[in-house]
Amino acid sequence: MVSETLLARLVAFDTTSRNSNLALIDFVADYLGGFGAEVEVLHAADGAKANLLATIGPGREGGVVLSGHTDVVPVDGQTWHSDPFRLQVEDEVLIGRGSSDMKGFIACALAAVPDMAAAKLASPIHFAFSYDEEVGCLGAPHMIRHMLAQRFAPQAVLIGEPTDMRVMNAHKGMQTRRVEVCGHEAHSSQTQLGVSAVGLAGRLVHWLVAAAEARRLEGLQDQRFTPAWSTLAVNEIQGGTAVNILAGRCSFTWELRHLPQDDPAALLADFRRFCAEVEAEAREISPRVSVRETLLAEIPALVPEAGGAAEALARLLTDNDAPAGAVAFCTEGGQFQQAGYSAVVCGPGSVAQAHQPDEQVSRQDLARCDAMLADLVIRQRQTPTQRPA
């Protein structure tokens, strides 16, 4: 399979989000250019990473966008049974970092390029490959702004995140935030002279944990999602110098993954009020105390579209009449939709494999994705598609 060969090439690029993705982008740009695609490489402000936007077919009006992210999560601390960046084949599954999330889809998209180039498409097929999706969907907004400025007007955006090739028309929104607490150092035997930043941070973390439990037990529920409620999690924390020094600083990051219909504004306002109360109380001991919160990333939810063009197209391509589903993870689909583009999520692999050691995708899923994209080429050759007014 051509897609399998291309997946091996893509997996070999270590595009962990902390690294540059330029070597992979250069490979894809050269590959697409070799088939006559119009290719634009959109570098990040620091030049270390880039998005790729390419078109095969006539112009920028109408057509379909095939969207994927090029970065992958780290393998640090995971126990792999093979080199994560060398594709392995075992029992009809392909093992490697990014095989499921989501270089498998990109490989299938590239494998379809020779047929696209030969088809004399009546309506264009665009490729939108981003950077830094895994750390907050940071790269796609730059590319989407460029698309709007250049008057790209696709009928549909297909986000190829792993859904076992099922059509998903909704996902949760997400916010990631950092809280930095400044305390007042003192000898740990003289607690009346200082304020432990770790202790204050612990109170804030406890508030968030309680808020998470309240949403599980009493919050909005939508059974299309697993889990069916909005979730909060505190996953990183650092602070303190030594066990016998009241900590001068502590910071932690937390994330909120909210249902599309669950406006996070009230929760965020309540948390800020509690932060202010904790800060004011501690400042009675020391004016040095401060609590500061920073928004690191914000990803809009993807919401079902009434008569959505992207969902309708994905159903045709997958020959699937089942109700569209929803996923708890975030994608760039919400960002495309927020910009006015019709978007849907459908791709090979399973989220159960994403971010795991020995991450894998089945040959069967790649074959199903290849078939979906082959059908897309046929439809784009036969019927011009335009973005609804």
N, C-alpha and C positions, 0 to 999 in steps of 0.2 A: 504493500500500500504506500502510495506517495505521501499520504498524511503521516504515516508512521515514520518514514524517513525524515520528513521535515520536523516532526516532533523531536526526534533524536537530536537534530541540529539545534533546535530551540532550547531544549533542556540543558545542553552543554554550555550555554551561556549562564553564568552565575549572576542572575539579575535580582538577587536579594535587594530589598528596597534601599538598604544602606549603600549599595554599590551603584555604579553607573550602568545604564542600560544601552549605552551608545553602540557597543559592538553588535548587539542584537539588532538595534534599529538600522545600522549600516547594512547588515546582512539582509534584512527584510527589504530595505530600500533598493538595494542592488537587484534582489530577486524580482521585485515588482517592476522595476525599471526595465529589466530584461524582457518583459512581456508588454512593454509600451505603456505602462501605467503612468499617469501624472502623479508625481510623488512630492510631498512637502514634508520636510523634517522641521519640527517646531521645538527649538531648544528651550529648556528652562532658563530662568534668569541667570543662573550661575554657569550655564553651559555644560553641566555635568550629566544631564539627562535630557531626554527628548520624547515628545510625542511624534507619531507618524500619521499623516493623513494622505491617503492616496485614492485615485479614482481610475476605474476602467469603464469606458463607455462615454456616451455623449454628454458633456457639460456637467452642471451641478444642480440642475432642476430635476426633481423627482428622484426615483431610485431608492436604494436601500443601503443603509450603513451596517457594516459588520464590525462590531465594537469588542475590543478586548484589552486587558491590561498586560503589560510585559513583565511587571515585577512579581516576585515571589516572596514568601515569608522565609525567615531564617531556618536553618537546620540545627542551629546551636542547641546542644543539650538533648537532642533526639538520638535514639538508637536506630540507625539504618542498617540493613543487612547487605547493602550494596552502595556504591558511590551515588549520592543523590543527584549528581550532575552528569551521570552517564546512564542513558535509558537502558533498562533491563527488561527482558521479556520472559514472563513465567506464566504458564497455564492461561494463555490468551489475555493476559493483562500486561500493561506497560507501566513500569515502575520508574519514577523519577520526580524530583521536585518540580512542581508546576504542571505535571502531566494532566492532572484533573483541574487545577486552579491556576491559570486557565490557558496554558500553552497548547493543550489539546485542541481547543477551538481555533486558536490562531493557526495551528498547523493545518487543520481542515480547510480553513479559509484560503490559505496559501496554496494548498493542493488543488483547489478549484480554479486557480488563476489561469492556467493554460486554456481551459475550456472557456472561461470568460473572455479571454483575449481573442479566441478564435470565433466567438459566437456573433460578433457584430451586434452588440447589445443595442436594443431600442431605448433602454433606460439604464442609467449608470449604476454601478455597484461601487460603494465607497468602503475604504478600510480606515478605521480609527483606532489606533493602538496607543495606549497611554502609559505613563509612568506613575509610580507612587500611589497606586490604587490601594495597596495593602496598608498604607499608613494614613488613610483618611481621604482617599479619592482626590488627591491634591493636584494631579496632572491634568485630568480631563477638563476642568473648567477653562484652562488656557486654550485647549483645542476647540472647545465648544464656542468660546468667544470668537475665535478665528473663523469658525464655520459660519457663524452668524454674520460677521463682518464681510465675508466673501460670498454671502448669499447662497450658501448651501441650503437646499430645500428638499431633503429626502422625504419620501412617503413614510418610511419606517426605520427605526434603529433596532437591530437585533443584538442584544447583549449576550455573549456566549458563555456566561458563567455556568458552573456545573449544576444542572437540574435533572440529570438522567434523561435529557432530551424532552422533558415535559415543559409545557408552556406556562410561564409564571407572569402574571400581570400586576403583581404587587410585592413590595418588600418594605421592611421597616426603615425608618429614618434613624440617624445616629448623630450623637454629639460626643466628642471626646474633650475632656477638660483636665487641666492641671491645677492643683491647689498647692500654694507655697505658704508655709507657716514659718514666721520668724519668732523665735522665743527669746529668752534671756538666760544666758549660760550662768551657772553657779555650781559650787561644789554640791554633790548630791546629798551631803549631810545637812545642807542649809537650804532646804527647799523654799523657805520663806523669802529668800533673797532672789529667786529667779523663777522662770516659767519654762517648763519643758515643751518645746515645739512638738515633740513626739506625742506627748500627752494630749495637747490640743488637737493635733491631727487625728488621734484616736477617737476623740469625741465626734469629730466631723465624719470620720469613716463609719462610726456606729450609726449616725443619723442616716447616712446613705444606705447602709445595710437594712435599717428599719424601714426606710422608704421603699426599698426593693421588695421586702416581704409584704408590705401593705399593698403594693400593686399586684403581687401574686395572689393575695387573698381577697382583695376588695376592688381592684382596679378594673378598667375596661378589659374585656375579653373578646378576642376574635379567633374562632376555632380554625380558621384557615392557616394560622401561623403556629409554629412549634418553636418555643412555647407560645401560648395564646395571649400573653400579656406583655406589657412593656417591661424591659429588664434594665437593672442598674448593676454595675460591677466595678469594684475597685481592684485593679490588677497589678499595680506597681506602687511601691512606697520606698522611700529612702530617707534616712535621717539619723542624727546623733553622731557623736564623736567617740565617746567611751561610756562604759557602764556607770562610772562615778562622776559624770558631768551632765547636768541638766541640758538637754539638747537645745542648741541654738537654732537649728533649722530642721525642717522636715517637709518633704514634698510627696505628693501622690497624684496619680492620674486615675480618673474614673470615666466610665462611658455609660451613656444612656442609649438604649435601642428601643425606640418607641413605635407603637402601632401608628399607621398613617392617620387614624382618627383621634389619636391621643396627643393633644397639644402639650408640649413640655414646658410651656411658659410658666404655669403655676408652680410646678415642681421646682424649677430653677429659681423662681422668686423666693419660695419658701427656704430653699437651701442658702441663698444669699443672706436672708434675714437671720438664719441660725448662725452663719459664719460671723455676721456683724455682732450678734449677741455674745458669742464666744470670745471674739476679739475685745469687745468693750469690757467684759468681765476680767480678762487677763490683763488689760491695760491698767486696771486698778493696782496691780502689783508692779508692772513695768510698762512705761510708755513705748518701749522698743517693740512690743508685740505687734505683729501684723498678720493678716490673712489676705492673701491675694489669689484670685482665680483667673485663669487664662483659657480661652477657647482655642483648642488645638485644631479641631476639624469639625465640620458640620456637613452632613450628607442628607439631602432631602429624601423623604420616602417616595417610593414609586406607588402610584395609586391607579386603580383600574380606570380605564378610559371608556366612556360610553361610545360604542361603535369604533373602538380604537383600530386604526389601520395596521399597527404593528402586530397586535394580537391576532387580527384576522389573517394576516399574511403568515404568521408563524403556525397557525392552525392548518392552513392550506399546505404549507411546506412539510409539516409533520403528519399530515393526514389524521388529525386528532380532533375529535368532537367532544372530548371530555371537558368539564369545566376547568378553566384556568386556575392554577394554584397560586400560592404565595410563599415567600421565603423570609426567614428571619434575618438572614445576612443582608448586608448592603451591597449595592452595585452602583455603577455610574449611570444606570438607567434613570434614577431620580433626577440626576443633573441634566441629562438630555431632555427629560420631560419638562423640567422646570424652564428650560430654554424654549419650549414650544414644540419639541419634536415628539412624535408618537414612539413609545419605547416598550419593549417587552424583553423578558429574560428567558433564554432557552439555549442550552449547550450540553456538550458531552461531559460525563463524569458525575461524581456525587460529592455534595458538600461534606458527607461523612468521611471522605478521603482528604479533603482540603486541610492543609496545615499539619497533616499527620506524618510520622515517620513511615517510610515505604509507601508514600503517596502513589496512587495508581489510577489508571483509566483502562477500561476494557476495550479490546479491539472492536467488540460489537458496538459500543457507543460511538467510537470514531467512525465506523462504517455507517451508522445511522446519521451522523452529522454530515458525512460526505454525501449521502443520499439527499439530505435536506438542501444542501448547497447546490447540488447538481440540478435539483428541481428549480431552485431559485434562478439559476442561469437560464433554464428553459423559459421560465416565466418572464424574465427581464428581456429575453430575446423576442418574445411574442407580443408582450403587452406593455407599452410604456406606462409607468406609474408616476403620478404626480402627488405632491403634498397637498392635502385639502386646504382650501382658502380659509 
